[in-house]
Amino acid sequence: MIYLELLIGFLTVGLFSFGGAYAAIPLIRDVVLSYGWLDEETLTNMIAISESTPGPIMVNLATYVGCSKAGVFGGIIATFAVVLPAFLIILVIMVLLKKAIGNKYVNAVLMGIKPCIIGIIAATGCYMILNNCVTPMKQQVADFWPICMTAILAVFYYGSRMLLKKKVSPIILIVISAVLGVTVYGIK
Amino acid sequence: MIVSLFLTFAKIGLFTFGGGYAMIAIIEDICVEKKKWITHDEMMDITVIAEATPGPIAINCATFVGYRQKGIWGAISATFGVVLPSFIIIYLISIFLDNFIEIAWIANAFKGIRAAVGILILDAGINMFKKMKKKILSCLIMACSFVAMLLISVFAWNFSSIFLMLIAALVSIVVFIIQGVPSEKGGGK
């Protein structure tokens, strides 16, 4: 029953994604890959699209996964599920528990969850970089461009931040990486 | 008023690229400066609450502002408004993407894009680490979850990252209870 799976999967994502979109990406990867809804490559493409289209990244990903697995109705269910926990929690806080924020036990729990999420996000980033670099090797293809492109993009991204003191926005980096991909693989 | 909440948040949803924190700045500009729906202090409260609660930050903000203005129906219309533009855009993309990706140069573009996505995610982690208060316990939890998550991903273990968070929360609260009692006595509360 795909609708029920989408509902449960994205309720979990909505309920545990403390700290915004980047915290949700590891969770969505978890859910999407363990149900086998998308493969690693499609998911990575979709993360890039979600970052380059307007609106909350989490909502974009939920809509895409839902629509691609079960049509527009699946999209509605997945989006509804990812939004619902945030919506209800804010209502409950506003109506009943104004004091919950700042409560020392709540703080203690959050103090544990936050560094854990940072670790999970960083590990996911590292894994995605590694995985992208070794994918051609796994398929017995001698293609070293993924490694080169990662190096070029990283040097550009951090170089411009350090030298020009100007942060390159994610969308700009994605556009540049797309141009790089077209150039490199087009010429070859 | 309900229509106005819906339209305002639909506009916010349509024109904010780059996720939650970009959106907070725009919500502040529109809801505090222009419409005066909420005060600057309330906006600070929302930011704190949004960080401490799960889910998209934009949804947290929309629900908060909507409820403040018009109760439950206000909350629903603002939240619906902020979600609708992304839903429509992504729905259209999902219809065309499969055909799109068959075109050679677009497939090439995505090969490049995949190299960028990992960098962006790693960088988000690094930035959050820079802002984190660096206590021994939080650094330890971060290091352990980093290693655990990397192993889980590399070996494709079937262990959800949610369990990592629950373990981290448990460790943190146990440490708090053990350490918290004497310090409270000392504080004379």
Interface residues (C-beta under 8 A of the other chain):
Chain A: T12 G14 L15 F16 S17 F18 G19 G20 A21 Y22 A24 I25 P26 L27 D30 S34 E41 T44 N45 I47 A48 I49 S50 E51 S52 T53 P54 G55 P56 I57 M58 V59 N60 T63 Y64 C67 S68 V72 G75 I76 T79 V82 V83 P85 A86 F87 I89 I90 L91 I93 M94 I101 K104 Y105 V106 A108 V109 L110 M111 G112 I113 K114 P115 C116 I117 I118 G119 I120 I121 A122 A123 T124 G125 C126 Y127 M128 I129 L130 N131 N132 W145 P146 M149 T150 L153 A154 Y157 S169 P170 I171 L173 I174 I176 S177 A178 V179 L180 G181 V182 V184 Y185 G186
Chain B: G13 L14 F15 T16 F17 G18 G19 G20 Y21 M23 V48 I49 E51 A52 T53 P54 G55 P56 I57 A58 I59 N60 T63 F64 Y67 R68 I72 A75 T79 V82 V83 P85 S86 F87 I89 I90 Y91 I93 S94 I95 L97 I101 W105 N108 A109 F110 K111 G112 I113 R114 A115 A116 V117 G118 I119 L120 I121 L122 D123 A124 G125 I126 M128 F129 M132 L137 S138 C139 I141 M142 A143 C144 S145 F146 V147 A148 M149 L150 S153 V154 N158 S160 S161 I162 L164 M165 I167 A168 A169 L170 V171 S172 I173 V175 F176 I177 G180
